[in-house]
Amino acid sequence: MMDTFQLVSLAIAKRLGISASEITMETELMELGIDSLDAAELLMDLEEKLGVEVEATRKLKTIKDVVAEIEAAVNE
């Protein structure tokens, strides 16, 4: 089974048409051209895929932030 980082990086890679290998935990969303609307849509896609509800309580700046929010929702 894939870990959360792998799920996030694959979802972003698919959305942007890039290789998931280009994405690290430290990659900033803005570096990838992901704005707040794109981030919200990405979270909705991941919520649907994982069957969880993510309530982003802070600004998502890096892939690590996205992973942390998803893991917090999964572990609730």
Sequence and secondary structure as in RCSB ss.txt:
>XXXX:A:sequence
MMDTFQLVSLAIAKRLGISASEITMETELMELGIDSLDAAELLMDLEEKLGVEVEATRKLKTIKDVVAEIEAAVN
E
>XXXX:A:secstr
   HHHHHHHHHHHHHTS GGG  TT BGGGGT  HHHHHHHHHHHHHHHT      S   BHHHHHHHHHHHHT
 
